[in-house]
């Protein structure tokens, strides 16, 4: 038992930073991202015999965190407020805020499915096939979803860049 | 851009502002496991009582019963039309065979207004790119083991083992694609092998170790492969990729001989390319901001027309209206355009002689199917609503071809229109009326329309089990509403008990394919007591084997109960 607990603690410590980053990209709020990561890790530890067999337990745990985030948004009815807060505030301990706010603002404009797919594919480095398997979709649909999302992100980020940066070679 | 995007995501990734309490997390997980074990025992005990009560209700008729409203027929027709008259004003001399996402097809005779659901050997749930396709005088179905079903007899023939099949342009042939060492379509593994077989199962061509791209459609002498960087044309004679079309994410819609219909990226243009000659880009004729449905286009049998679906250029996962457009391949000019249709059409099929084009919207989880017909010779578009749900893509069969499916077939339970809409007495468990269910949903912070409201398919962490509705005497409920309500109930963070009643496959399938249901099942705890445990445990085993929602086995879900006490304890 103690050995297993130790293993689980190691998994939590190793996965936590990546989960916080991925879930913050998803929900736009680092404080909420931390809470979601911890809740998702509880579920992961509870289901460990099952997820230990998975190729990427962190990706599975991220999906659990996404479900928690959706529940949170529904319960609080505050997704819009949260996004507005993110756009208006500088979060302590969250430096380099100009770029972060631009990226988070662009991500917030995506649909939740697009956002989830982008984070899985480009932040957690999963292939379209792996994302499809994880989200119960098909690789083609994932490619289409992420293609559209990337285009929207690019448009949004290009528009968010300062004028002088756009003119730079 | 993806590389830039990845860098942007990495550069702007948040770092935790407080350390993780790993020990606390593990302790909480251990406590929750213990509570779950206790609750599982009490839920199983309750479920046994519920089933006994349910059985009693079946034996002794009760005055509580749900009356399924017959879905409204097209507004221009009388309610009895489905049974008494043809679907369209002039005879179609055609029948449609719909894929339903499971091992059954839905065969619809449009002129006789008859339908039946029947099992087609080889057809099974799964995320294969093609599930039901016609070549020559046979249907090709299945993945893992691919079958040909001759239309004249309906008797299946095993063509061979393959991960998936892909249409060939040679009549009576099909490509079998194998990914040795992988468990299913879309999974990564060794380089695939292709095999061109005829519907007798004879291998005509074989090629191992091919590019690991997504095989999309055969072309004469090769195969079109989808990739993130356009469409690749693999040539069987040259044993390699001989051409590439486009450089965005490639989508292949259809092919005839050496002509390929494809698009890339957001499909703002549709390309009809002669692989030995030129290419004609077609643009949506409706207005600005429209895009073609990625794989929707279908060439007419003579190749002169291409029918396709055009959407607003919004996000792909919204339910924007769709327009069916028929374009002249030579001139690029539209010959027919429908009004915007909602739900958007998703499937198209020409009849074998090219005299009619049928289009339909997916109706899984719904109680009716929107169907349209375009007749090029007199340039007419007609719309109808079939009082049958559960339809996906389809093939059109000609006059007399459907007999093997519509006549010798034994309809499955619940298959006839009469059975589909008749009064149903639901076993007396611990039912909720719709009003009570709405109130419960409201108390849980979930408001809006459970049948169509947003977010319902995204459940919180589920605990197990399911449920149904308590009919108030005389309550008349549309079937679709019940499915929606169940989906909503499934989405709640409640303790649920799972049961089953034979012959209600449609509801189960709709739920099983809903993302929320699958997520719930993936989190459900194993139950010990059959038959209640059967389906959840079966799904858990499927999940443990790496299976997904789309190929999950389904069961009927009619009788279910909410266990309030257990849920209260759990909360």
Interface residues (C-beta under 8 A of the other chain):
Chain A: X5 X8 X9 X10 X12 X13 X16 X17 X20 X21 X22 X24 X25 X30 X31 X33 X34 X37 X38 X41 X42 X43 X44 X45 X46 X47 X48 X50 X53 X64 X67 X68 X70 X71 X74 X75 X77 X92 X93 X94 X96 X99 X100 X102 X103 X104 X110 X111 X112 X113 X114 X118 X119 X121 X122 X123 X125 X127 X128 X129 X130 X132 X133 X135 X136 X138 X139 X140 X141 X143 X144 X145 X147 X148 X150 X151 X152 X153 X154 X157
Chain B: X1 X2 X4 X5 X6 X8 X9 X10 X11 X12 X13 X14 X15 X16 X17 X18 X20 X21 X22 X23 X25 X26 X28 X29 X30 X32 X33 X36 X127 X129 X186 X187 X188 X214 X226 X228 X248 X249 X251 X265 X266 X294 X295 X315 X316 X317 X318 X445 X446 X455 X458 X459 X460 X461 X493 X515 X518 X519 X523 X543 X544 X546 X548 X549 X550
